[in-house]
Amino acid sequence: MPIVTVQQGPRDTELKRDLVRRITDAFVDAYRVPAETVQVWIHEVPADSWGAAGRLTADR
C-alpha cells in the first residue's frame, strides 16, 4: 500500500482534494495498484513554523 506524505503550508480544501486525486491517479498509473490502496497524508505547517534561507516563511 503506497503512502505519500505531503508537507506544505495551509491550502484551500478544494485544492487539497484535487491534489489527493492527482497523486492517487499517478500511483494507480505507475504502480498498477487499486486506488483504494493509495493513502495521501497532508501535513500543513503554519507559516510561522517553517523557514527557508534563514527566514521564517511568515516574514516573507
PDB file of N, CA, C and O in Angstrom:
ATOM      1  N   MET A   1       0.840  -1.167   0.000  1.00  0.00           N
ATOM      2  CA  MET A   1       0.000   0.000   0.000  1.00  0.00           C
ATOM      3  C   MET A   1       0.891   1.238   0.000  1.00  0.00           C
ATOM      4  O   MET A   1       1.618   1.456   0.969  1.00  0.00           O
ATOM      5  N   PRO A   2       0.862   2.056  -1.052  1.00  0.00           N
ATOM      6  CA  PRO A   2       1.645   3.286  -1.081  1.00  0.00           C
ATOM      7  C   PRO A   2       1.083   4.318  -0.105  1.00  0.00           C
ATOM      8  O   PRO A   2      -0.129   4.517  -0.016  1.00  0.00           O
ATOM      9  N   ILE A   3       1.981   4.963   0.617  1.00  0.00           N
ATOM     10  CA  ILE A   3       1.619   6.085   1.484  1.00  0.00           C
ATOM     11  C   ILE A   3       2.471   7.261   1.050  1.00  0.00           C
ATOM     12  O   ILE A   3       3.699   7.182   1.052  1.00  0.00           O
ATOM     13  N   VAL A   4       1.820   8.352   0.679  1.00  0.00           N
ATOM     14  CA  VAL A   4       2.502   9.558   0.224  1.00  0.00           C
ATOM     15  C   VAL A   4       2.290  10.638   1.277  1.00  0.00           C
ATOM     16  O   VAL A   4       1.160  10.881   1.699  1.00  0.00           O
ATOM     17  N   THR A   5       3.366  11.283   1.699  1.00  0.00           N
ATOM     18  CA  THR A   5       3.262  12.375   2.664  1.00  0.00           C
ATOM     19  C   THR A   5       3.598  13.686   1.972  1.00  0.00           C
ATOM     20  O   THR A   5       4.636  13.809   1.322  1.00  0.00           O
ATOM     21  N   VAL A   6       2.719  14.655   2.115  1.00  0.00           N
ATOM     22  CA  VAL A   6       2.913  15.990   1.556  1.00  0.00           C
ATOM     23  C   VAL A   6       3.037  16.958   2.725  1.00  0.00           C
ATOM     24  O   VAL A   6       2.155  17.021   3.582  1.00  0.00           O
ATOM     25  N   GLN A   7       4.126  17.707   2.757  1.00  0.00           N
ATOM     26  CA  GLN A   7       4.280  18.747   3.765  1.00  0.00           C
ATOM     27  C   GLN A   7       4.192  20.081   3.052  1.00  0.00           C
ATOM     28  O   GLN A   7       4.890  20.319   2.066  1.00  0.00           O
ATOM     29  N   GLN A   8       3.326  20.950   3.559  1.00  0.00           N
ATOM     30  CA  GLN A   8       3.088  22.218   2.870  1.00  0.00           C
ATOM     31  C   GLN A   8       2.483  23.212   3.838  1.00  0.00           C
ATOM     32  O   GLN A   8       2.124  22.875   4.967  1.00  0.00           O
ATOM     33  N   GLY A   9       2.380  24.438   3.374  1.00  0.00           N
ATOM     34  CA  GLY A   9       1.642  25.451   4.103  1.00  0.00           C
ATOM     35  C   GLY A   9       0.154  25.225   3.900  1.00  0.00           C
ATOM     36  O   GLY A   9      -0.240  24.453   3.026  1.00  0.00           O
ATOM     37  N   PRO A  10      -0.671  25.883   4.689  1.00  0.00           N
ATOM     38  CA  PRO A  10      -2.123  25.703   4.570  1.00  0.00           C
ATOM     39  C   PRO A  10      -2.636  26.021   3.159  1.00  0.00           C
ATOM     40  O   PRO A  10      -2.201  26.981   2.524  1.00  0.00           O
ATOM     41  N   ARG A  11      -3.558  25.200   2.697  1.00  0.00           N
ATOM     42  CA  ARG A  11      -4.184  25.377   1.390  1.00  0.00           C
ATOM     43  C   ARG A  11      -5.686  25.184   1.527  1.00  0.00           C
ATOM     44  O   ARG A  11      -6.157  24.610   2.509  1.00  0.00           O
ATOM     45  N   ASP A  12      -6.425  25.658   0.555  1.00  0.00           N
ATOM     46  CA  ASP A  12      -7.869  25.507   0.472  1.00  0.00           C
ATOM     47  C   ASP A  12      -8.233  24.025   0.334  1.00  0.00           C
ATOM     48  O   ASP A  12      -7.510  23.259  -0.303  1.00  0.00           O
ATOM     49  N   THR A  13      -9.346  23.633   0.929  1.00  0.00           N
ATOM     50  CA  THR A  13      -9.786  22.231   0.885  1.00  0.00           C
ATOM     51  C   THR A  13      -9.968  21.724  -0.536  1.00  0.00           C
ATOM     52  O   THR A  13      -9.613  20.583  -0.829  1.00  0.00           O
ATOM     53  N   GLU A  14     -10.512  22.543  -1.420  1.00  0.00           N
ATOM     54  CA  GLU A  14     -10.706  22.107  -2.813  1.00  0.00           C
ATOM     55  C   GLU A  14      -9.361  21.798  -3.481  1.00  0.00           C
ATOM     56  O   GLU A  14      -9.254  20.830  -4.233  1.00  0.00           O
ATOM     57  N   LEU A  15      -8.349  22.603  -3.213  1.00  0.00           N
ATOM     58  CA  LEU A  15      -7.020  22.334  -3.780  1.00  0.00           C
ATOM     59  C   LEU A  15      -6.458  21.026  -3.253  1.00  0.00           C
ATOM     60  O   LEU A  15      -5.834  20.269  -3.997  1.00  0.00           O
ATOM     61  N   LYS A  16      -6.677  20.755  -1.971  1.00  0.00           N
ATOM     62  CA  LYS A  16      -6.188  19.500  -1.388  1.00  0.00           C
ATOM     63  C   LYS A  16      -6.926  18.301  -1.967  1.00  0.00           C
ATOM     64  O   LYS A  16      -6.318  17.258  -2.204  1.00  0.00           O
ATOM     65  N   ARG A  17      -8.227  18.436  -2.196  1.00  0.00           N
ATOM     66  CA  ARG A  17      -8.981  17.340  -2.832  1.00  0.00           C
ATOM     67  C   ARG A  17      -8.390  17.010  -4.206  1.00  0.00           C
ATOM     68  O   ARG A  17      -8.191  15.845  -4.550  1.00  0.00           O
ATOM     69  N   ASP A  18      -8.116  18.057  -4.976  1.00  0.00           N
ATOM     70  CA  ASP A  18      -7.553  17.870  -6.311  1.00  0.00           C
ATOM     71  C   ASP A  18      -6.166  17.227  -6.230  1.00  0.00           C
ATOM     72  O   ASP A  18      -5.848  16.331  -7.012  1.00  0.00           O
ATOM     73  N   LEU A  19      -5.351  17.679  -5.296  1.00  0.00           N
ATOM     74  CA  LEU A  19      -4.011  17.114  -5.129  1.00  0.00           C
ATOM     75  C   LEU A  19      -4.077  15.627  -4.784  1.00  0.00           C
ATOM     76  O   LEU A  19      -3.361  14.816  -5.370  1.00  0.00           O
ATOM     77  N   VAL A  20      -4.936  15.279  -3.837  1.00  0.00           N
ATOM     78  CA  VAL A  20      -5.075  13.867  -3.426  1.00  0.00           C
ATOM     79  C   VAL A  20      -5.522  13.019  -4.616  1.00  0.00           C
ATOM     80  O   VAL A  20      -5.016  11.916  -4.821  1.00  0.00           O
ATOM     81  N   ARG A  21      -6.462  13.531  -5.390  1.00  0.00           N
ATOM     82  CA  ARG A  21      -6.936  12.780  -6.566  1.00  0.00           C
ATOM     83  C   ARG A  21      -5.808  12.573  -7.568  1.00  0.00           C
ATOM     84  O   ARG A  21      -5.627  11.472  -8.086  1.00  0.00           O
ATOM     85  N   ARG A  22      -5.047  13.637  -7.840  1.00  0.00           N
ATOM     86  CA  ARG A  22      -3.972  13.542  -8.830  1.00  0.00           C
ATOM     87  C   ARG A  22      -2.844  12.613  -8.368  1.00  0.00           C
ATOM     88  O   ARG A  22      -2.314  11.834  -9.160  1.00  0.00           O
ATOM     89  N   ILE A  23      -2.483  12.699  -7.097  1.00  0.00           N
ATOM     90  CA  ILE A  23      -1.440  11.811  -6.571  1.00  0.00           C
ATOM     91  C   ILE A  23      -1.912  10.368  -6.641  1.00  0.00           C
ATOM     92  O   ILE A  23      -1.156   9.482  -7.042  1.00  0.00           O
ATOM     93  N   THR A  24      -3.150  10.131  -6.254  1.00  0.00           N
ATOM     94  CA  THR A  24      -3.705   8.771  -6.317  1.00  0.00           C
ATOM     95  C   THR A  24      -3.675   8.253  -7.749  1.00  0.00           C
ATOM     96  O   THR A  24      -3.237   7.130  -7.996  1.00  0.00           O
ATOM     97  N   ASP A  25      -4.135   9.061  -8.686  1.00  0.00           N
ATOM     98  CA  ASP A  25      -4.127   8.656 -10.096  1.00  0.00           C
ATOM     99  C   ASP A  25      -2.722   8.332 -10.577  1.00  0.00           C
ATOM    100  O   ASP A  25      -2.534   7.385 -11.342  1.00  0.00           O
ATOM    101  N   ALA A  26      -1.732   9.103 -10.141  1.00  0.00           N
ATOM    102  CA  ALA A  26      -0.346   8.860 -10.559  1.00  0.00           C
ATOM    103  C   ALA A  26       0.144   7.504 -10.059  1.00  0.00           C
ATOM    104  O   ALA A  26       0.821   6.784 -10.792  1.00  0.00           O
ATOM    105  N   PHE A  27      -0.189   7.151  -8.822  1.00  0.00           N
ATOM    106  CA  PHE A  27       0.236   5.851  -8.295  1.00  0.00           C
ATOM    107  C   PHE A  27      -0.519   4.710  -8.956  1.00  0.00           C
ATOM    108  O   PHE A  27       0.057   3.652  -9.210  1.00  0.00           O
ATOM    109  N   VAL A  28      -1.786   4.908  -9.233  1.00  0.00           N
ATOM    110  CA  VAL A  28      -2.566   3.878  -9.944  1.00  0.00           C
ATOM    111  C   VAL A  28      -1.931   3.627 -11.311  1.00  0.00           C
ATOM    112  O   VAL A  28      -1.783   2.477 -11.724  1.00  0.00           O
ATOM    113  N   ASP A  29      -1.559   4.688 -12.009  1.00  0.00           N
ATOM    114  CA  ASP A  29      -0.910   4.569 -13.321  1.00  0.00           C
ATOM    115  C   ASP A  29       0.464   3.919 -13.232  1.00  0.00           C
ATOM    116  O   ASP A  29       0.760   2.975 -13.965  1.00  0.00           O
ATOM    117  N   ALA A  30       1.297   4.424 -12.336  1.00  0.00           N
ATOM    118  CA  ALA A  30       2.698   3.985 -12.274  1.00  0.00           C
ATOM    119  C   ALA A  30       2.859   2.587 -11.674  1.00  0.00           C
ATOM    120  O   ALA A  30       3.661   1.790 -12.161  1.00  0.00           O
ATOM    121  N   TYR A  31       2.105   2.293 -10.629  1.00  0.00           N
ATOM    122  CA  TYR A  31       2.284   1.033  -9.903  1.00  0.00           C
ATOM    123  C   TYR A  31       1.231  -0.015 -10.221  1.00  0.00           C
ATOM    124  O   TYR A  31       1.337  -1.166  -9.798  1.00  0.00           O
ATOM    125  N   ARG A  32       0.205   0.396 -10.978  1.00  0.00           N
ATOM    126  CA  ARG A  32      -0.883  -0.525 -11.319  1.00  0.00           C
ATOM    127  C   ARG A  32      -1.520  -1.117 -10.058  1.00  0.00           C
ATOM    128  O   ARG A  32      -1.744  -2.324  -9.964  1.00  0.00           O
ATOM    129  N   VAL A  33      -1.807  -0.235  -9.091  1.00  0.00           N
ATOM    130  CA  VAL A  33      -2.457  -0.660  -7.853  1.00  0.00           C
ATOM    131  C   VAL A  33      -3.857  -0.057  -7.809  1.00  0.00           C
ATOM    132  O   VAL A  33      -4.110   0.959  -8.457  1.00  0.00           O
ATOM    133  N   PRO A  34      -4.772  -0.668  -7.052  1.00  0.00           N
ATOM    134  CA  PRO A  34      -6.112  -0.088  -6.917  1.00  0.00           C
ATOM    135  C   PRO A  34      -6.050   1.241  -6.156  1.00  0.00           C
ATOM    136  O   PRO A  34      -5.251   1.393  -5.232  1.00  0.00           O
ATOM    137  N   ALA A  35      -6.878   2.179  -6.539  1.00  0.00           N
ATOM    138  CA  ALA A  35      -6.909   3.488  -5.885  1.00  0.00           C
ATOM    139  C   ALA A  35      -7.156   3.350  -4.386  1.00  0.00           C
ATOM    140  O   ALA A  35      -6.665   4.163  -3.603  1.00  0.00           O
ATOM    141  N   GLU A  36      -7.892   2.357  -3.988  1.00  0.00           N
ATOM    142  CA  GLU A  36      -8.225   2.152  -2.572  1.00  0.00           C
ATOM    143  C   GLU A  36      -6.997   1.864  -1.713  1.00  0.00           C
ATOM    144  O   GLU A  36      -7.049   1.997  -0.491  1.00  0.00           O
ATOM    145  N   THR A  37      -5.896   1.473  -2.348  1.00  0.00           N
ATOM    146  CA  THR A  37      -4.695   1.154  -1.569  1.00  0.00           C
ATOM    147  C   THR A  37      -3.764   2.349  -1.384  1.00  0.00           C
ATOM    148  O   THR A  37      -2.800   2.268  -0.623  1.00  0.00           O
ATOM    149  N   VAL A  38      -4.037   3.439  -2.061  1.00  0.00           N
ATOM    150  CA  VAL A  38      -3.170   4.621  -2.001  1.00  0.00           C
ATOM    151  C   VAL A  38      -3.651   5.548  -0.889  1.00  0.00           C
ATOM    152  O   VAL A  38      -4.822   5.927  -0.844  1.00  0.00           O
ATOM    153  N   GLN A  39      -2.735   5.907   0.005  1.00  0.00           N
ATOM    154  CA  GLN A  39      -3.044   6.857   1.062  1.00  0.00           C
ATOM    155  C   GLN A  39      -2.197   8.107   0.866  1.00  0.00           C
ATOM    156  O   GLN A  39      -1.007   8.017   0.563  1.00  0.00           O
ATOM    157  N   VAL A  40      -2.809   9.265   1.040  1.00  0.00           N
ATOM    158  CA  VAL A  40      -2.100  10.544   0.938  1.00  0.00           C
ATOM    159  C   VAL A  40      -2.302  11.271   2.255  1.00  0.00           C
ATOM    160  O   VAL A  40      -3.432  11.549   2.656  1.00  0.00           O
ATOM    161  N   TRP A  41      -1.205  11.575   2.920  1.00  0.00           N
ATOM    162  CA  TRP A  41      -1.258  12.306   4.192  1.00  0.00           C
ATOM    163  C   TRP A  41      -0.758  13.713   3.945  1.00  0.00           C
ATOM    164  O   TRP A  41       0.347  13.904   3.437  1.00  0.00           O
ATOM    165  N   ILE A  42      -1.557  14.689   4.298  1.00  0.00           N
ATOM    166  CA  ILE A  42      -1.165  16.093   4.130  1.00  0.00           C
ATOM    167  C   ILE A  42      -0.890  16.687   5.508  1.00  0.00           C
ATOM    168  O   ILE A  42      -1.769  16.750   6.367  1.00  0.00           O
ATOM    169  N   HIS A  43       0.350  17.119   5.691  1.00  0.00           N
ATOM    170  CA  HIS A  43       0.748  17.786   6.931  1.00  0.00           C
ATOM    171  C   HIS A  43       0.895  19.265   6.615  1.00  0.00           C
ATOM    172  O   HIS A  43       1.794  19.668   5.877  1.00  0.00           O
ATOM    173  N   GLU A  44       0.012  20.062   7.176  1.00  0.00           N
ATOM    174  CA  GLU A  44       0.084  21.502   6.940  1.00  0.00           C
ATOM    175  C   GLU A  44       0.858  22.167   8.077  1.00  0.00           C
ATOM    176  O   GLU A  44       0.598  21.942   9.258  1.00  0.00           O
ATOM    177  N   VAL A  45       1.800  22.978   7.678  1.00  0.00           N
ATOM    178  CA  VAL A  45       2.664  23.667   8.629  1.00  0.00           C
ATOM    179  C   VAL A  45       2.389  25.164   8.518  1.00  0.00           C
ATOM    180  O   VAL A  45       2.484  25.727   7.427  1.00  0.00           O
ATOM    181  N   PRO A  46       2.049  25.819   9.633  1.00  0.00           N
ATOM    182  CA  PRO A  46       1.809  27.259   9.576  1.00  0.00           C
ATOM    183  C   PRO A  46       3.067  28.017   9.154  1.00  0.00           C
ATOM    184  O   PRO A  46       4.187  27.564   9.394  1.00  0.00           O
ATOM    185  N   ALA A  47       2.870  29.167   8.527  1.00  0.00           N
ATOM    186  CA  ALA A  47       3.991  29.963   8.017  1.00  0.00           C
ATOM    187  C   ALA A  47       4.953  30.398   9.109  1.00  0.00           C
ATOM    188  O   ALA A  47       6.122  30.659   8.824  1.00  0.00           O
ATOM    189  N   ASP A  48       4.491  30.482  10.357  1.00  0.00           N
ATOM    190  CA  ASP A  48       5.396  30.875  11.438  1.00  0.00           C
ATOM    191  C   ASP A  48       6.109  29.687  12.069  1.00  0.00           C
ATOM    192  O   ASP A  48       6.802  29.833  13.075  1.00  0.00           O
ATOM    193  N   SER A  49       5.935  28.505  11.471  1.00  0.00           N
ATOM    194  CA  SER A  49       6.581  27.304  11.999  1.00  0.00           C
ATOM    195  C   SER A  49       7.525  26.665  10.988  1.00  0.00           C
ATOM    196  O   SER A  49       7.936  25.517  11.154  1.00  0.00           O
ATOM    197  N   TRP A  50       7.866  27.413   9.939  1.00  0.00           N
ATOM    198  CA  TRP A  50       8.821  26.883   8.984  1.00  0.00           C
ATOM    199  C   TRP A  50       9.553  28.041   8.333  1.00  0.00           C
ATOM    200  O   TRP A  50       9.039  29.155   8.235  1.00  0.00           O
ATOM    201  N   GLY A  51      10.762  27.749   7.892  1.00  0.00           N
ATOM    202  CA  GLY A  51      11.561  28.801   7.278  1.00  0.00           C
ATOM    203  C   GLY A  51      12.424  28.257   6.160  1.00  0.00           C
ATOM    204  O   GLY A  51      12.589  27.048   5.997  1.00  0.00           O
ATOM    205  N   ALA A  52      12.970  29.189   5.396  1.00  0.00           N
ATOM    206  CA  ALA A  52      13.891  28.854   4.305  1.00  0.00           C
ATOM    207  C   ALA A  52      14.867  30.010   4.158  1.00  0.00           C
ATOM    208  O   ALA A  52      14.506  31.171   4.351  1.00  0.00           O
ATOM    209  N   ALA A  53      16.083  29.688   3.822  1.00  0.00           N
ATOM    210  CA  ALA A  53      17.122  30.696   3.583  1.00  0.00           C
ATOM    211  C   ALA A  53      17.295  31.613   4.790  1.00  0.00           C
ATOM    212  O   ALA A  53      17.551  32.808   4.641  1.00  0.00           O
ATOM    213  N   GLY A  54      17.153  31.042   5.991  1.00  0.00           N
ATOM    214  CA  GLY A  54      17.403  31.812   7.199  1.00  0.00           C
ATOM    215  C   GLY A  54      16.274  32.700   7.652  1.00  0.00           C
ATOM    216  O   GLY A  54      16.452  33.489   8.580  1.00  0.00           O
ATOM    217  N   ARG A  55      15.100  32.597   7.020  1.00  0.00           N
ATOM    218  CA  ARG A  55      13.972  33.454   7.394  1.00  0.00           C
ATOM    219  C   ARG A  55      12.703  32.623   7.542  1.00  0.00           C
ATOM    220  O   ARG A  55      12.489  31.655   6.814  1.00  0.00           O
ATOM    221  N   LEU A  56      11.867  33.018   8.495  1.00  0.00           N
ATOM    222  CA  LEU A  56      10.550  32.381   8.619  1.00  0.00           C
ATOM    223  C   LEU A  56       9.724  32.698   7.367  1.00  0.00           C
ATOM    224  O   LEU A  56       9.801  33.798   6.820  1.00  0.00           O
ATOM    225  N   THR A  57       8.962  31.748   6.941  1.00  0.00           N
ATOM    226  CA  THR A  57       8.086  31.952   5.799  1.00  0.00           C
ATOM    227  C   THR A  57       7.098  33.085   6.083  1.00  0.00           C
ATOM    228  O   THR A  57       6.730  33.829   5.174  1.00  0.00           O
ATOM    229  N   ALA A  58       6.673  33.218   7.322  1.00  0.00           N
ATOM    230  CA  ALA A  58       5.738  34.273   7.704  1.00  0.00           C
ATOM    231  C   ALA A  58       6.328  35.676   7.511  1.00  0.00           C
ATOM    232  O   ALA A  58       5.588  36.648   7.363  1.00  0.00           O
ATOM    233  N   ASP A  59       7.644  35.773   7.514  1.00  0.00           N
ATOM    234  CA  ASP A  59       8.308  37.075   7.374  1.00  0.00           C
ATOM    235  C   ASP A  59       8.577  37.457   5.924  1.00  0.00           C
ATOM    236  O   ASP A  59       9.122  38.531   5.667  1.00  0.00           O
ATOM    237  N   ARG A  60       8.221  36.633   5.005  1.00  0.00           N
ATOM    238  CA  ARG A  60       8.488  36.929   3.597  1.00  0.00           C
ATOM    239  C   ARG A  60       7.423  37.789   2.990  1.00  0.00           C
ATOM    240  O   ARG A  60       7.501  38.127   1.809  1.00  0.00           O
TER     241      ARG A  60
END
